[in-house]
Amino acid sequence: MVELSLKLSPALLIKFMQTKFMAGKLLEEMLFPASITIRSKFGFSSSLKEWYRRDLKSFVTSILMDKRTLQRGCFRKVHIEKILREHSEGKRD
């Protein structure tokens, strides 16, 4: 299926503003019933905000508060500290 999709023109791969149009059609007709392939997108049930508050907190903080990150001038240290603090306290996601 991947090899076939690489040979197709982009116009066939995206139709009606729906990406992966051909992949969906192939799956629908060859492998799965329409009840599985024709549905809206939905998110995962795992909670990323909890993951960031616990397991990834030190990693995210070390990246965002790194000297090189701050020297690039894309972020203001005061704002990053505030966002991280509020997220940690559960006031912000």
N, C-alpha and C positions, 0 to 999 in steps of 0.2 A: 504494500500500500504506500509506503514511504517513497519507493522508487517511482511509482506511478505519479504521485503528487509532485515530485520534482520535475517531471516532464511536462506537466500541464501549465497553461498560461495563468497568470495571476487573476485574470478576469473570471476564470472558471473556479478558482479556489475561493474567491470572495464574491458572493452574490447577495443582493438585497441587504447590504451592510452587515452581512452575517459572515464572520470569519469561519474558516474551516468548513465551508459549505459542502464541498465535495466529500470531505472525510465523513461528515454526518450522513450524507446520502449513501455512501458505500456501506457504512455501518448499518444504516437503516435497512437497506435492501439485502445485504448479504449475511449479516451476523445477528443483529438484535432487532427486537420489535420496536415499533414507533414509540411505544409508551416509555421506552428507555432513552431513545435518541432524540426525541422531540420534546424538550422541556427547557424551562428557564434555568439559568445558572444558579447555583446556590453555594453558600460558603461552607467551610468546615465547621464542625461543632466544637473543635478545640478552641480554647480561649487564648489568643495571642497576648492580650493585655496581662494575663496572669503569668504567662511564660516570661514576658519581659520584666515583670515585677520581681520574679524569683530567679529563675535559672539564668537568664541573660542580662540581668541588671548590671553586673560588674563589667561584662563584655561591652555592652552598649555604652555605658558610662566611660569606659576607658577609650573607646573609639571617639566619641563625641567630645570628650574633654582633653584629648591628646593635644600636645603642644603644636604638632604639625597641622592638625585639623583646624585649630583656632587661628594659626598664622595665615591660613589661606584667606581669611577674611569673609568667609561665606556666612558664618554664624557669630553671634555675640555671646560671649561666655556667660554673661548674666542671664540671658534668655534661656540658654541651654540648661543652666543650673536650675532655673525656675521650672522649666518644663519637666525635667527629670524628677525634681522634688515633688511636684504636683502629681505626676504619674505614680511615683512611689507611694504617695499618701492616698491614692485612689481618687483624687480630685480631677484627674485628666487622663484621657486615653491617648 
